[in-house]
Amino acid sequence: RWAHHQAAPERLAADVATWRRGGATRVVVVGHSYGALVASSAAAAGMRPDELVLLGAPGLGVREVADLHLGPGAGLWAGAADGDAVSLLARAGWVHGPDPLGVAVRLPTSLARHGRYLDDPVLLDALVELALHDTRPTGTVAPIAPPTRAT
């Protein structure tokens, strides 16, 4: 089973490369929980999304943002719901590197707990805005700052 989990970031990076070759001009990768670690590992392996979103992540998955190898102008975003025990692991920094909230632009959430991200209308509104390349998602909350840009 472990080999399958190790292959996930490579498969995601390959999928994004296929979409790019097929003409995709904008790719926003969203990872939730373990999927956030897969997404950050894929970025570290050269995936090059336009925006990388980590939701309910147990950590950044790498030692520092530079290890993600985000391209010029790519944004790093994170969301952590109130009461999300998995995100609390990230704040402790024990297992999977630094807390994404400390290095990414925070996305708004309105629902509590780990399993509610894709039910959260405020977060979904922000993700739609982000996907449409508006870097000031509003949803039902005040606009947030433009994304942190990779150096």
Salt bridges, closest charged atoms under 4 A:
ASP50 OD2 - ARG20 NH2 2.94
GLU51 OE2 - ARG26 NH2 3.22
ASP84 OD1 - HIS114 ND1 2.80
ASP99 OD2 - ARG91 NE 3.86
ASP119 OD2 - ARG116 NE 3.91
